[in-house]
């Protein structure tokens, strides 16, 4: 078997270290002993984009925010279904990940980073969310292995009640928050409801129709009722 080769390492601001490894034509990004993503397994990251974009409704010039560039699976899947007048902003905290996309993993990314609809921001997706008001039709988060700060502790704030409230403000009223995870988390499902989101939970395969099942939360802000009261949260649906 071809051995893994370490291509590069990168420090996560406020967190640990990422390692880019290669074995033949296969790439892997590791955080400590945990594999964050592998170029052979793109199914659930692609589903993150497809499921979120399917909820866009009638907005012709949709604006999508993707948190985490990774190996570009979610970005490419979004570009494949969005119209020519859409905008996709990708926030990537680790500059080396963007350099990897344009360097050793250029074949994996193809022409996606040169697409005129795409803007890559080297920075914290949480800062973009906090600065926005009704700006995004969808916010897609794949910055950790689930709704906790695996890559760096500061990411916990994205999934807290305060972070979810900021995301709600950053979305249009009929917008969608989509969050990727390697495993279920019932506490996060409940937290989304507490933050006034109506929630669906999908379980796509890690590969394209095969492999382990990952988790995607699809959350839409519930409308405000009369006198500031909000309707009760419906039970989350699982597929």
Secondary structure as UniProt FT lines:
FT   STRAND          5..11
FT   TURN            13..14
FT   STRAND          17..23
FT   TURN            24..25
FT   STRAND          26..31
FT   TURN            32..33
FT   STRAND          34..38
FT   TURN            39..40
FT   HELIX           43..53
FT   TURN            54..55
FT   TURN            57..58
FT   TURN            60..61
FT   STRAND          63..67
FT   TURN            70..71
FT   HELIX           73..81
FT   TURN            84..85
FT   STRAND          87..92
FT   HELIX           95..102
FT   TURN            103..105
FT   HELIX           106..109
FT   TURN            110..111
FT   HELIX           112..114
FT   TURN            116..117
FT   STRAND          118..122
FT   HELIX           125..131
FT   STRAND          136..141
FT   HELIX           153..155
FT   HELIX           156..159
FT   HELIX           161..170
FT   STRAND          171..181
FT   HELIX           186..194
FT   TURN            195..196
FT   STRAND          197..202
FT   STRAND          215..221
FT   HELIX           226..228
FT   STRAND          237..238
//
